[in-house]
Amino acid sequence: MLLPFYLEAFWLRAGLFAMAAAIGAIGLNLLTGATGQLSLGHAFFLAIGAYGYCILAGDPDANLVGFGMPPLLAMVLAVLLAGVAGGIFSPIAGRLRGAYLGIATLALIFIGQHVLFNAHDLTGGYNGRPVPPLDVFGFTFDNERVMVASVPFQAVEKLWYVGLLLLVAGALFARGVLRSRPGRAMNAIRDHRIAAGVMGVPVARYRGAVFILSSMYAGLAGVLLALIFQRTVPSYFGLILALEYLAMIVIGGLGTVGGAVLGAFFVTVIPQVLTRYSEALPLVSAPGTGGVAPGEVSRYLYGAAVVAAVLFLPGGLARLPAVLRARRARRRARTTDTGNNMEVPS
């Protein structure tokens, strides 16, 4: 809670990006990890949340459409808009599964990129559009300096608490869903959809509902990302972002809230750390200076981490403490057995 008072802006910004990514990863984990529905279109719903907020909260001008709504209301409506988009696609999500659903959601990325680059009045085209600062009951989360306990608070420090609040709320809600009856039904669909249907679980309805919920999580993550960037750019919401979200939930652990958060921090923070310390790291150079760029190195690490998770740690980073405890217990048991065998009977 007190980190903004002690950490420099770089680490706060890295934490903010990780929080936004964690919110989106939790939504994708509900869909892919808990329900077994592969989605490659998560970036599409992040874009809807980000641009929806900009359009609803932005003021109209000669080049861009805007409705001038209060930013807090615009945030809520942008999340609902992402849910509506997920609801439009949910009948397809309810009937397809596996690679077929993955290919269908992949089409959303290409459709979204075409719209984002060409709907200039809404998105600003290639150059994007500015993001109105969040305003909650008269308190504006902008770069205007506010002194708190002799520490200057600007946009990053202010938004840090917003990101933390949204992440905690989203994680607690998702955890409650997974531990309740809907969560058990989602796991039953993932493990054996035919058996789940025989037991009375409405498979198509649950798949569609989880897809909508996942889309709303992505929309919320998109709004937070837009507030951090302070400008939305279409090229960010492409296929690479969708693949990064898949890497997050695989590395962190499928089907768990904690795994989504851990994977999001792993995938999001590494590129920024590599960029910051590129001069001190061997074989890594700053972007545009030749050699291996930090972004390329980070993707190599993602790939290696995904392979390692699949082969050696199927539960992801979230299962690592349990695996270490189990190994420690087995080592103690072997030590005890060896000691007993070495005892000489009197």
Buried (B, 14 or more C-beta within 10 A) or exposed (E): EEEBEEBEEEBBBBBBBBBBBBBBBBBBBBBBBBBBBBBBBBBBBBBBBBBBBBBBBBEEEEEBBBEEBBBEEBBBBBBBBBBBBBBEBBEBBBBBBEEEBBEBBBBBBEEBBEBBBEBBEBBBBEEBBBBBBBBEEEEBBBEEEEEEEEEEBBBBBBBBBBBBEBBEEBBEBBBEBBEEEBBBBBBBBBEEBEEBBEEEBBBBEBBBBBBBBBBBBBBBBBBBBBBBBEEBBBEBBBBEBBBBBBBBBBBBBBBBBBBBBBBBBBBBBBBBBBBBEBEEBEEBBBEEEEEBBBEBBBBEBBEEBBEEBEEEBEBBBBBBEEEEEEEEEEEEEEEEEEEEEEEEEE
